[in-house]
Amino acid sequence: MQRIAALCAFIGAMVAVPARAQTEVGPQSDARSLACLSKPDKAPTYPARHALDRASGGMRVLLKFTRPDAAPEVQVLFNSAREDMQDEVHAYLRRYRLTCLTAADGVVTAVQEFSFSNTDRDPTPMPWERGRNQPPLCLVQPRTDMSMGLTPMDGDVEHVVAVVSFNGDGQQPPEVKFVHSTGNPRLEHAVRERVAEYRMPCRQGTEAAQSIQQQFSYWPPGRSRATFNKEAFSLVEFLRMVKGREQLVADFDFNTMGCPFKVTYGVYGGNVPNEATVRGAPRDPNRQPFLAWMASQKIAFQNERQQRDLFGSQLQIDIPCTTMKLGQPAAS
């Protein structure tokens, strides 16, 4: 089994937040420009739990410095990171000091982002990076991981896919709807309790409803699992994994689609269709027929257990500048 090569935690640049009111115009002090910020030499690292740990997560935090000899107050603005990733961030931030802060500076605030990933896929924008006309996504998940309160089950791995919807001001529990579930009632109950703690603090209550889809999985202790030996594939490699590849019919010119580009392919099934998207770029209508075709393709699983194990996997497919002609359309 090949281990994923990329093992990293990305730290976004810290951005000072200007004071709401200033009585004088002039250059910012060293404290307000964060010029004297002292921080640990070692950045947070991905807290891998095992060789096949390919999770990802991110945090955006607001830091408030009130004393030169004290760590900042931390307010979480966005969180999709699991507990051990959050531990890395909070331990790192506890060692921050704004050593030149004076009473004249008042409270100095700054925003910083952290992103964790363990994959050979290229980095893609985090989910909080929204389009110009989209409302901000400021989901904050609980500080601790989900406690299922479950004993080892005799069954197989279980998955629950939930659609979580915020309709009000973001301070109330969201609505939750299961669109796919192979979980027993205990797992479903644990998911509902978990989601009830979600908040979206940036909402004012006048925005349109916002929904996210999230997968929750349970693996019986000690159970081995099937996995892809990597997550980044060429188009040819991907097509070799497709069910019924000998009968595929396609005719696409990628030169007309702003090539090269990368497709994120989500492996699902049941009530959740496969997904094919291009992230980190403006939506290109020329790609939509091809993306729809990609999403319609199914992985040729060896058996039902492998299909269940790989449910929810995310693959990255490199699309080159070329044309692709497969098979011949059936005569009408």
DRENDO-1510 file (C-alpha; in Angstrom, 1 decimal, always signed):
<recs>
REC; n; res; u; v; w
REC; 1; MET; +0.0; +0.0; +0.0 .
REC; 2; GLN; +1.4; +3.3; -1.1 .
REC; 3; ARG; +1.3; +6.0; +1.6 .
REC; 4; ILE; +0.2; +9.5; +0.6 .
REC; 5; ALA; +3.1; +11.7; -0.1 .
REC; 6; ALA; +1.8; +15.1; +1.0 .
REC; 7; LEU; +1.6; +15.6; +4.7 .
REC; 8; CYS; +1.1; +19.2; +5.6 .
REC; 9; ALA; -0.6; +22.0; +7.5 .
REC; 10; PHE; -0.9; +25.3; +5.8 .
REC; 11; ILE; -1.0; +28.6; +7.7 .
REC; 12; GLY; -2.5; +31.5; +6.0 .
REC; 13; ALA; -1.0; +35.0; +6.3 .
REC; 14; MET; -2.1; +36.9; +9.4 .
REC; 15; VAL; -4.1; +40.0; +8.6 .
REC; 16; ALA; -4.4; +42.8; +11.0 .
REC; 17; VAL; -7.9; +44.1; +11.4 .
REC; 18; PRO; -8.0; +48.0; +11.4 .
REC; 19; ALA; -9.5; +49.8; +14.4 .
REC; 20; ARG; -13.0; +51.0; +13.8 .
REC; 21; ALA; -12.1; +54.5; +14.9 .
REC; 22; GLN; -8.8; +56.3; +14.9 .
REC; 23; THR; -8.3; +59.9; +16.2 .
REC; 24; GLU; -5.1; +60.5; +14.2 .
REC; 25; VAL; -3.8; +59.8; +10.7 .
REC; 26; GLY; -0.3; +58.5; +10.4 .
REC; 27; PRO; +1.7; +55.3; +10.1 .
REC; 28; GLN; +0.5; +52.3; +12.2 .
REC; 29; SER; +2.4; +51.4; +15.3 .
REC; 30; ASP; +4.6; +48.3; +15.3 .
REC; 31; ALA; +2.0; +46.6; +17.4 .
REC; 32; ARG; -0.9; +47.4; +15.1 .
REC; 33; SER; +1.0; +46.3; +12.0 .
REC; 34; LEU; +2.0; +43.1; +13.9 .
REC; 35; ALA; +5.7; +43.9; +13.3 .
REC; 36; CYS; +6.7; +42.6; +16.8 .
REC; 37; LEU; +4.6; +39.4; +16.8 .
REC; 38; SER; +6.5; +36.6; +18.5 .
REC; 39; LYS; +5.4; +33.1; +17.6 .
REC; 40; PRO; +6.8; +29.5; +17.7 .
REC; 41; ASP; +9.4; +28.4; +15.2 .
REC; 42; LYS; +7.6; +25.1; +14.6 .
REC; 43; ALA; +4.3; +25.5; +12.7 .
REC; 44; PRO; +1.4; +23.1; +13.3 .
REC; 45; THR; +1.7; +19.7; +11.7 .
REC; 46; TYR; -0.9; +17.3; +10.4 .
REC; 47; PRO; -1.8; +15.0; +13.3 .
REC; 48; ALA; -1.9; +11.7; +11.3 .
REC; 49; ARG; -3.7; +9.0; +13.2 .
REC; 50; HIS; -2.6; +6.1; +10.9 .
REC; 51; ALA; -1.1; +5.5; +7.5 .
REC; 52; LEU; -4.4; +5.9; +5.7 .
REC; 53; ASP; -5.5; +9.0; +7.5 .
REC; 54; ARG; -6.5; +11.4; +4.7 .
REC; 55; ALA; -8.7; +13.8; +6.5 .
REC; 56; SER; -8.7; +17.5; +6.0 .
REC; 57; GLY; -10.0; +20.5; +7.9 .
REC; 58; GLY; -9.5; +24.2; +8.3 .
REC; 59; MET; -10.0; +27.0; +10.8 .
REC; 60; ARG; -10.3; +30.8; +10.7 .
REC; 61; VAL; -9.6; +32.6; +14.0 .
REC; 62; LEU; -9.9; +36.1; +15.2 .
REC; 63; LEU; -7.1; +37.0; +17.6 .
REC; 64; LYS; -7.4; +39.8; +20.2 .
REC; 65; PHE; -4.2; +41.0; +21.8 .
REC; 66; THR; -4.7; +43.0; +25.0 .
REC; 67; ARG; -1.3; +42.6; +26.8 .
REC; 68; PRO; +2.3; +42.3; +25.5 .
REC; 69; ASP; +3.1; +39.4; +27.8 .
REC; 70; ALA; -0.1; +37.3; +27.2 .
REC; 71; ALA; -1.5; +35.1; +24.5 .
REC; 72; PRO; -4.3; +36.5; +22.5 .
REC; 73; GLU; -7.9; +35.8; +23.1 .
REC; 74; VAL; -9.1; +33.4; +20.3 .
REC; 75; GLN; -12.5; +33.5; +18.7 .
REC; 76; VAL; -13.2; +30.8; +16.1 .
REC; 77; LEU; -14.9; +32.3; +13.0 .
REC; 78; PHE; -14.9; +29.1; +10.9 .
REC; 79; ASN; -14.0; +25.5; +11.8 .
REC; 80; SER; -14.2; +22.3; +9.9 .
REC; 81; ALA; -11.2; +20.7; +11.6 .
REC; 82; ARG; -11.4; +17.7; +13.9 .
REC; 83; GLU; -10.3; +17.9; +17.5 .
REC; 84; ASP; -6.6; +17.0; +17.2 .
REC; 85; MET; -6.2; +19.5; +14.4 .
REC; 86; GLN; -7.8; +22.2; +16.6 .
REC; 87; ASP; -5.4; +21.1; +19.4 .
REC; 88; GLU; -2.5; +21.9; +17.1 .
REC; 89; VAL; -3.8; +25.3; +16.3 .
REC; 90; HIS; -4.7; +26.3; +19.9 .
REC; 91; ALA; -1.3; +25.1; +21.2 .
REC; 92; TYR; +0.4; +27.2; +18.5 .
REC; 93; LEU; -1.6; +30.3; +19.3 .
REC; 94; ARG; -1.0; +30.1; +23.0 .
REC; 95; ARG; +2.6; +31.0; +22.4 .
REC; 96; TYR; +1.8; +34.1; +20.4 .
REC; 97; ARG; +3.0; +37.4; +22.0 .
REC; 98; LEU; +2.7; +40.9; +20.7 .
REC; 99; THR; +5.7; +42.1; +22.6 .
REC; 100; CYS; +5.6; +45.8; +21.7 .
REC; 101; LEU; +1.9; +46.3; +22.5 .
REC; 102; THR; +1.3; +49.5; +24.6 .
REC; 103; ALA; -1.7; +51.0; +26.3 .
REC; 104; ALA; -1.9; +53.5; +23.4 .
REC; 105; ASP; -2.5; +50.7; +20.9 .
REC; 106; GLY; -5.6; +49.5; +22.7 .
REC; 107; VAL; -6.8; +46.1; +21.6 .
REC; 108; VAL; -5.1; +44.8; +18.5 .
REC; 109; THR; -7.0; +42.3; +16.4 .
REC; 110; ALA; -5.9; +40.0; +13.6 .
REC; 111; VAL; -7.4; +37.2; +11.5 .
REC; 112; GLN; -5.5; +34.0; +10.6 .
REC; 113; GLU; -6.4; +30.8; +8.7 .
REC; 114; PHE; -5.1; +27.3; +9.2 .
REC; 115; SER; -5.6; +24.4; +6.7 .
REC; 116; PHE; -4.7; +20.7; +7.3 .
REC; 117; SER; -4.6; +18.1; +4.6 .
REC; 118; ASN; -3.0; +14.7; +4.0 .
REC; 119; THR; -3.3; +13.9; +0.3 .
REC; 120; ASP; -1.5; +13.8; -3.0 .
REC; 121; ARG; -4.2; +16.0; -4.5 .
REC; 122; ASP; -3.2; +19.6; -5.3 .
REC; 123; PRO; -4.4; +22.2; -2.8 .
REC; 124; THR; -7.8; +23.6; -3.5 .
REC; 125; PRO; -9.6; +26.6; -2.0 .
REC; 126; MET; -11.1; +25.9; +1.4 .
REC; 127; PRO; -14.9; +25.9; +1.5 .
REC; 128; TRP; -15.0; +29.3; +3.2 .
REC; 129; GLU; -13.7; +30.9; +0.0 .
REC; 130; ARG; -17.0; +32.0; -1.5 .
REC; 131; GLY; -17.9; +33.7; -4.8 .
REC; 132; ARG; -18.5; +37.4; -5.0 .
REC; 133; ASN; -22.3; +37.1; -4.9 .
REC; 134; GLN; -22.5; +34.3; -2.3 .
REC; 135; PRO; -23.1; +34.8; +1.4 .
REC; 136; PRO; -20.1; +34.0; +3.6 .
REC; 137; LEU; -19.8; +30.5; +4.9 .
REC; 138; CYS; -18.8; +30.7; +8.5 .
REC; 139; LEU; -19.7; +27.3; +9.9 .
REC; 140; VAL; -18.3; +26.6; +13.3 .
REC; 141; GLN; -18.3; +22.9; +14.4 .
REC; 142; PRO; -17.8; +21.9; +18.1 .
REC; 143; ARG; -14.4; +22.0; +19.7 .
REC; 144; THR; -14.4; +18.2; +20.4 .
REC; 145; ASP; -14.9; +15.3; +18.1 .
REC; 146; MET; -18.3; +13.5; +17.8 .
REC; 147; SER; -18.9; +11.0; +20.6 .
REC; 148; MET; -21.0; +8.2; +19.2 .
REC; 149; GLY; -21.4; +6.4; +22.4 .
REC; 150; LEU; -21.4; +3.2; +20.4 .
REC; 151; THR; -20.1; -0.2; +21.3 .
REC; 152; PRO; -18.3; -2.3; +18.6 .
REC; 153; MET; -20.9; -3.5; +16.1 .
REC; 154; ASP; -21.2; -6.8; +14.3 .
REC; 155; GLY; -22.0; -5.0; +11.1 .
REC; 156; ASP; -19.8; -3.3; +8.5 .
REC; 157; VAL; -18.7; +0.3; +8.1 .
REC; 158; GLU; -21.6; +2.7; +8.2 .
REC; 159; HIS; -22.1; +6.0; +6.5 .
REC; 160; VAL; -24.6; +8.8; +7.1 .
REC; 161; VAL; -24.8; +11.8; +4.7 .
REC; 162; ALA; -26.6; +14.8; +6.1 .
REC; 163; VAL; -27.8; +18.1; +4.6 .
REC; 164; VAL; -27.5; +20.8; +7.3 .
REC; 165; SER; -29.5; +23.9; +6.7 .
REC; 166; PHE; -29.4; +27.3; +8.5 .
REC; 167; ASN; -32.4; +29.5; +8.0 .
REC; 168; GLY; -32.2; +32.1; +10.8 .
REC; 169; ASP; -29.5; +34.1; +12.4 .
REC; 170; GLY; -27.0; +31.3; +12.7 .
REC; 171; GLN; -27.2; +31.1; +16.5 .
REC; 172; GLN; -30.0; +28.5; +16.4 .
REC; 173; PRO; -29.4; +24.8; +15.8 .
REC; 174; PRO; -29.7; +24.0; +12.1 .
REC; 175; GLU; -32.2; +21.7; +10.4 .
REC; 176; VAL; -30.8; +18.3; +9.4 .
REC; 177; LYS; -32.0; +15.9; +6.8 .
REC; 178; PHE; -30.4; +12.5; +6.0 .
REC; 179; VAL; -30.1; +12.0; +2.2 .
REC; 180; HIS; -28.2; +8.7; +2.6 .
REC; 181; SER; -27.8; +6.3; +5.6 .
REC; 182; THR; -26.5; +2.8; +6.1 .
REC; 183; GLY; -26.2; +3.6; +9.8 .
REC; 184; ASN; -28.2; +2.1; +12.6 .
REC; 185; PRO; -30.4; +4.3; +14.8 .
REC; 186; ARG; -27.6; +4.9; +17.3 .
REC; 187; LEU; -25.3; +6.4; +14.7 .
REC; 188; GLU; -28.1; +8.5; +13.3 .
REC; 189; HIS; -28.9; +9.8; +16.8 .
REC; 190; ALA; -25.3; +10.6; +17.4 .
REC; 191; VAL; -25.1; +12.6; +14.1 .
REC; 192; ARG; -28.2; +14.6; +15.0 .
REC; 193; GLU; -26.8; +15.5; +18.4 .
REC; 194; ARG; -23.5; +16.5; +16.8 .
REC; 195; VAL; -25.1; +18.7; +14.2 .
REC; 196; ALA; -27.4; +20.4; +16.8 .
REC; 197; GLU; -24.2; +22.0; +18.1 .
REC; 198; TYR; -23.3; +23.6; +14.7 .
REC; 199; ARG; -23.5; +27.4; +14.4 .
REC; 200; MET; -23.0; +30.0; +11.7 .
REC; 201; PRO; -22.3; +33.2; +13.7 .
REC; 202; CYS; -21.8; +35.5; +10.7 .
REC; 203; ARG; -25.5; +35.2; +9.7 .
REC; 204; GLN; -27.8; +38.1; +10.5 .
REC; 205; GLY; -31.1; +36.4; +9.8 .
REC; 206; THR; -31.9; +38.2; +6.6 .
REC; 207; GLU; -29.8; +36.0; +4.3 .
REC; 208; ALA; -31.2; +33.2; +2.2 .
REC; 209; ALA; -31.0; +29.8; +3.7 .
REC; 210; GLN; -27.6; +28.1; +3.5 .
REC; 211; SER; -27.0; +24.4; +3.4 .
REC; 212; ILE; -24.0; +22.1; +3.5 .
REC; 213; GLN; -23.7; +18.4; +2.9 .
REC; 214; GLN; -21.5; +16.4; +5.3 .
REC; 215; GLN; -20.6; +12.7; +5.6 .
REC; 216; PHE; -20.3; +10.9; +8.9 .
REC; 217; SER; -18.7; +7.4; +9.0 .
REC; 218; TYR; -18.3; +4.7; +11.6 .
REC; 219; TRP; -15.6; +2.1; +11.3 .
REC; 220; PRO; -15.8; -0.9; +13.7 .
REC; 221; PRO; -12.6; -1.1; +15.8 .
REC; 222; GLY; -9.9; -3.2; +14.3 .
REC; 223; ARG; -11.6; -3.6; +10.9 .
REC; 224; SER; -9.3; -3.3; +7.9 .
REC; 225; ARG; -10.5; -1.1; +5.1 .
REC; 226; ALA; -10.0; -0.8; +1.3 .
REC; 227; THR; -8.6; +2.5; +0.0 .
REC; 228; PHE; -7.3; +4.0; -3.2 .
REC; 229; ASN; -3.5; +3.8; -3.3 .
REC; 230; LYS; -3.4; +7.4; -4.3 .
REC; 231; GLU; -5.9; +10.3; -4.8 .
REC; 232; ALA; -4.5; +12.1; -7.8 .
REC; 233; PHE; -4.9; +10.4; -11.2 .
REC; 234; SER; -4.4; +11.1; -14.9 .
REC; 235; LEU; -7.5; +10.9; -17.1 .
REC; 236; VAL; -6.2; +7.6; -18.6 .
REC; 237; GLU; -5.7; +6.1; -15.1 .
REC; 238; PHE; -9.2; +7.2; -14.0 .
REC; 239; LEU; -10.8; +5.7; -17.1 .
REC; 240; ARG; -9.1; +2.3; -16.4 .
REC; 241; MET; -11.0; +2.2; -13.1 .
REC; 242; VAL; -14.4; +3.0; -14.6 .
REC; 243; LYS; -17.1; +0.3; -14.8 .
REC; 244; GLY; -17.8; -0.8; -18.4 .
REC; 245; ARG; -14.8; +1.1; -19.8 .
REC; 246; GLU; -14.8; -0.9; -23.0 .
REC; 247; GLN; -18.3; +0.4; -23.9 .
REC; 248; LEU; -17.7; +4.1; -23.0 .
REC; 249; VAL; -18.8; +6.6; -25.6 .
REC; 250; ALA; -17.5; +10.1; -25.5 .
REC; 251; ASP; -16.3; +13.0; -27.8 .
REC; 252; PHE; -14.8; +16.0; -26.0 .
REC; 253; ASP; -12.3; +18.6; -27.0 .
REC; 254; PHE; -10.6; +19.9; -23.8 .
REC; 255; ASN; -8.9; +22.6; -25.8 .
REC; 256; THR; -12.2; +24.5; -25.8 .
REC; 257; MET; -12.6; +24.2; -22.0 .
REC; 258; GLY; -9.7; +26.3; -20.7 .
REC; 259; CYS; -7.4; +23.3; -20.3 .
REC; 260; PRO; -5.5; +22.0; -18.5 .
REC; 261; PHE; -7.7; +21.8; -15.4 .
REC; 262; LYS; -8.3; +19.4; -12.5 .
REC; 263; VAL; -11.6; +17.6; -11.8 .
REC; 264; THR; -12.5; +16.7; -8.2 .
REC; 265; TYR; -14.5; +13.4; -8.5 .
REC; 266; GLY; -16.5; +12.3; -5.4 .
REC; 267; VAL; -17.2; +8.6; -5.1 .
REC; 268; TYR; -20.7; +8.0; -3.8 .
REC; 269; GLY; -23.7; +5.8; -4.5 .
REC; 270; GLY; -27.2; +5.0; -3.3 .
REC; 271; ASN; -29.2; +8.3; -3.0 .
REC; 272; VAL; -26.0; +10.4; -3.4 .
REC; 273; PRO; -24.9; +10.7; -7.0 .
REC; 274; ASN; -21.2; +10.8; -7.9 .
REC; 275; GLU; -19.8; +14.4; -8.2 .
REC; 276; ALA; -17.5; +16.0; -10.7 .
REC; 277; THR; -16.5; +19.6; -10.1 .
REC; 278; VAL; -13.7; +22.0; -10.8 .
REC; 279; ARG; -12.7; +24.0; -7.8 .
REC; 280; GLY; -10.7; +27.2; -7.5 .
REC; 281; ALA; -11.8; +28.7; -10.8 .
REC; 282; PRO; -14.8; +30.6; -12.2 .
REC; 283; ARG; -17.5; +28.3; -13.5 .
REC; 284; ASP; -16.9; +27.6; -17.2 .
REC; 285; PRO; -20.1; +26.5; -19.0 .
REC; 286; ASN; -17.9; +24.8; -21.7 .
REC; 287; ARG; -17.0; +22.2; -19.1 .
REC; 288; GLN; -20.5; +21.3; -17.9 .
REC; 289; PRO; -21.3; +18.5; -20.5 .
REC; 290; PHE; -17.9; +16.9; -19.7 .
REC; 291; LEU; -18.4; +17.2; -15.9 .
REC; 292; ALA; -21.9; +15.7; -16.2 .
REC; 293; TRP; -20.4; +12.8; -18.2 .
REC; 294; MET; -17.7; +12.3; -15.6 .
REC; 295; ALA; -20.2; +12.3; -12.8 .
REC; 296; SER; -22.2; +9.6; -14.6 .
REC; 297; GLN; -19.2; +7.2; -14.6 .
REC; 298; LYS; -19.0; +4.6; -11.8 .
REC; 299; ILE; -16.0; +3.0; -10.3 .
REC; 300; ALA; -15.7; -0.8; -11.1 .
REC; 301; PHE; -15.7; -2.1; -7.5 .
REC; 302; GLN; -14.5; -5.6; -6.8 .
REC; 303; ASN; -17.3; -6.3; -4.3 .
REC; 304; GLU; -19.9; -4.6; -2.1 .
REC; 305; ARG; -17.5; -4.3; +0.8 .
REC; 306; GLN; -15.0; -2.4; -1.3 .
REC; 307; GLN; -17.8; -0.1; -2.5 .
REC; 308; ARG; -18.8; +0.7; +1.0 .
REC; 309; ASP; -15.3; +1.3; +2.2 .
REC; 310; LEU; -14.6; +3.8; -0.7 .
REC; 311; PHE; -17.9; +5.7; -0.3 .
REC; 312; GLY; -17.1; +9.4; +0.0 .
REC; 313; SER; -13.6; +9.2; -1.4 .
REC; 314; GLN; -12.4; +12.3; -3.2 .
REC; 315; LEU; -10.2; +11.9; -6.3 .
REC; 316; GLN; -8.4; +14.5; -8.4 .
REC; 317; ILE; -8.3; +13.9; -12.2 .
REC; 318; ASP; -5.9; +15.8; -14.4 .
REC; 319; ILE; -7.5; +16.9; -17.6 .
REC; 320; PRO; -4.9; +17.7; -20.3 .
REC; 321; CYS; -5.1; +19.8; -23.5 .
REC; 322; THR; -6.2; +17.2; -26.0 .
REC; 323; THR; -9.3; +15.6; -27.4 .
REC; 324; MET; -11.0; +12.4; -26.2 .
REC; 325; LYS; -13.0; +10.2; -28.5 .
REC; 326; LEU; -14.3; +6.9; -27.1 .
REC; 327; GLY; -16.4; +4.4; -28.9 .
REC; 328; GLN; -19.1; +5.2; -31.5 .
REC; 329; PRO; -22.5; +6.6; -30.7 .
REC; 330; ALA; -25.3; +4.1; -31.3 .
REC; 331; ALA; -27.2; +4.6; -34.6 .
REC; 332; SER; -30.5; +6.3; -34.1 .
</recs>
